[in-house]
């Protein structure tokens, strides 16, 4: 009887610990330009293994979403995040990579402080009101020394005939996004990189201090990123904490276990 009681007590304690890890929150992972939910394939199981509720979504026109990118807007992206978030019981934590930072910012404004517990920016664009991916990229470029030999995002673009979308050259992606990633991860990305609409990149956010401004923000800066040095961005918008990791722009490939651990600790 004593052994049985100890066993029941142990099982009960384990259940409490497992429940405590979950906390009823759900992480929504939002990818960047040209990418899809597929870029989180190594991170999602690592987070789920810790008892975390986590969902990686495809924005419209990306990954398994077959929406024609030609006419996609930032509102379409935000609408997808809002739709998924409102269908989830309990609070959400929005995680945005690169361009995804703009998307989660506008989504957080719309969803409000009661729904969004925190915002986590992974080497992402974190805006003030009225800013966009394009305007923040120009801001960063203006702080860099002039260097005509530097490889930029523009070097990787293959613009469509109608000028509405672009694809990205795999060899340039390897240099700017994946330089510290394994060959199999690079090959996987080459197979999945898709078309990116220009409209969402140039559309400014409309955010307020009452909503977006009151949601805690955390920033993960990839110090080895080759696309753009984003270190200035978290100095312009208040962040509770800035974590620096020695990674390319794609830590979901180069260090997925460590990234999962950081996301869960923030």
N, C-alpha and C positions, 0 to 999 in steps of 0.2 A: 504493500500500500504506500509505503514511504517512497519507494522508487517511482511508482506511478505518479505520485504528487509532484515529485521533482521533475519528471518528464513533462507533465502538464504545465508546470511553471516555466520551464525552459521554452516550450513551444509558445506560450503566451508572451514571454519576453521577446522572442524572435519576431512575433507578429507585430509587436509595438514598434520595434526597431525598423522593420520593413515599411510600416505605415508612416513612420516619422520621416523616412527618406523621401517618400512620395510627396507629402504635404498638399496633395490635391491640385498642384500647379501643372500646367502643360507648357512645354517649350515648343514654340513654332519657329522652325529654322527656314529662313528666307535666303535664297541664293542670289548671286550677283549676275551681271550682264553675261550673255552668251551661255550661261550655265543652267542647271536645273536641279531638282531635288536629288538627282544622282550624285552630286558632288558631296553630299552628306552621308553616303552609303556606309562609310566606316565609323562615322561619329554617332549615328542613331543607335546602332546596337550597343556601342560602348556606354552610352547614356542610359539606355533601357536596362542594361545589366545591373545598373545601380539603383533600380527601382523607380526610374524617372519616366514620366509621361512625356513623350517627345514625338513630334510630327514634322517631317520635312515636306514642304509643298512645292509644286510646280506653279510658277506664275503663268498667266495666260501666254500661250505661244512658246512655252519652253518645256523641255523634257517630254513627258507623255501627253501634255496638253496640246491639242491640234489646232487651236485658234490661229488664224492667219495673222502673223505679226505685223503685216502692213498697216493695219489701222488700230493697233493696240496703243492705249494711253496709260499714263501713270494712274489714272482713276481705275482702270481695269485691274492693274496690279494690286492697288490698295483694296479694291472691292473683293478680290480673292482672299486676301489676308483677313479682311473683316468678316467675310462669310464663314471661313473656317473657324475663326476665333469665337464668333457668336454661337456657333454650333457646339462649342465645348463648355461643359459645366465647370465653373470655377475660374480662377484667374489664369492669365497666360503671361508667359515671358517671351517677348519677341526678340529673336536673334537675327541680325541682318549682316550679310557679307557684302562688302564692296557697294555696288549699286543698291543692294538690298537695304542699306542703311536709310536711304531716302524713303523707300517703301514702308519700312516699319515706323518711321517717324510720322508720316502722314496717317498711317493706320492707327497709331497710338493716339493721335489727336482726335480721330473720329471715334475710337472705342472708349477713350477716357480712362481716368485713374482707377475707377472701380473694376475695370476689366483687365487692364495691363498693369502687372505688378512691377515690371522693370523692362528696360531696353538694353540689349547688349549688342554693341557694334564691333564686328570682326573686321579689322582693317577696312572700315566702311566709311562712307560719306555721312557725316553727322551734321545736319543743317541748322541754320537759324531760319526764321521765317523769311520766305521769299527766295530761298536759295535752292539750287538744283544740282544734279550730278555735274552738269556742264559748267556751271558757274563756280563750283568748288574746285573742279579740275583746273580751271583757268587760274583761280586764286593760288593753288599750289604751284602751278607752272610759273607764275609771276615771281615766286620766291626762290626759284632755282636758277643757278648760273646758266648763262647761254652756252649751249653745247650742241652744235649741229650734227655731231656724230652719235649723240645719244639716241638709243632706240626707244620709241614712244608707242603709245596705244595706236596712234595714227598709222604707224608703220605696219600694224597688224590687220588693219581693216580692209575688207573686200566689200565695197559698197554696191548695193543692188542697183539695177538699171533705173528703178523708180525713185531712188535716193531715200527710201523710207526705212530701210533696214541694212544691216551689215552682218557678215560672218567674220570669223577671226582666223588668221593664218596659223596653223598648228605650230610651225617652227618658231614664230614670234611668241605664241602663247607659252611655249617651253621656256623661252628666255625671260618673259615678263611675269608669268604666273607660276610656273612649275619647276624652276631651276633646281630646287633641292628635293624634288619628288622622284620616286622610283620609276624606272622605264615602263612598268606595267600600268602605273597610274597615269603617266603621260599618254600612253596608248589608249587607255580607257577614256580619257578626256577628249582625245582627238576624235573618237567615234561619236561622242555625245554633244560636243559643242554645237550650238544651234544659232539660228538667226536672232538678232537683237534689233528691236525697233528703236529708232532714234528719238521719237516723241517723248517717251518717259524720261529720257536722259536730260532733256532740255526744259522739262516742265517744273516750275518752282513749287515748293511745298507751301501750304497755308496752315501754319501752326500757331498756337497761342501759349502764353505762359500759364493760363489756368488749366489747360489740359496737358499738352505735350511737355510744357515747362515743369509740371509738378510730378512727372514720372521719373523715378531714379534711373540714371543712365550709367552704363559701364562700358569701357572701351578696351579692346584688345588690339594692340598695335604690333604689327608684324615688322620687326626691325630690318629684316632682310628682303623686304618686298621690293621688286624691281619696277613695278608699273608706275607708282607714284609714292613719294614719301608723305604719308598722311599724318606725321607727328604734329603738325600745326592744328589739325582739326579738333582734337579733344581739348585744346587750350581755348577754343572760341565758344564752346558750349559746355556748361558745367557737367562734369562727370564725377560720380562718387569715387571711382577708382579707375586708374589707367594701368593695365597690365601690359608689359612688354615681353614679347616672345621672339626668340631667334628663329624666325621662319620666313619662308617666301610668302607670297600673297595667298597661298593655298595650304594652310596648316591642316585642313580636313584630309589632305592626302599625306603631307609630310610628317605630321605628328598627331594623328587622330585621337589616340588614347589620352595624350596630354591635354589636347584641346577639350575633350569631353570632361576631363577632370576640372579644368579651369572654369568651364561654363557652369558646372554644378556647384562650384565653390563661390561664385560671384553672388 
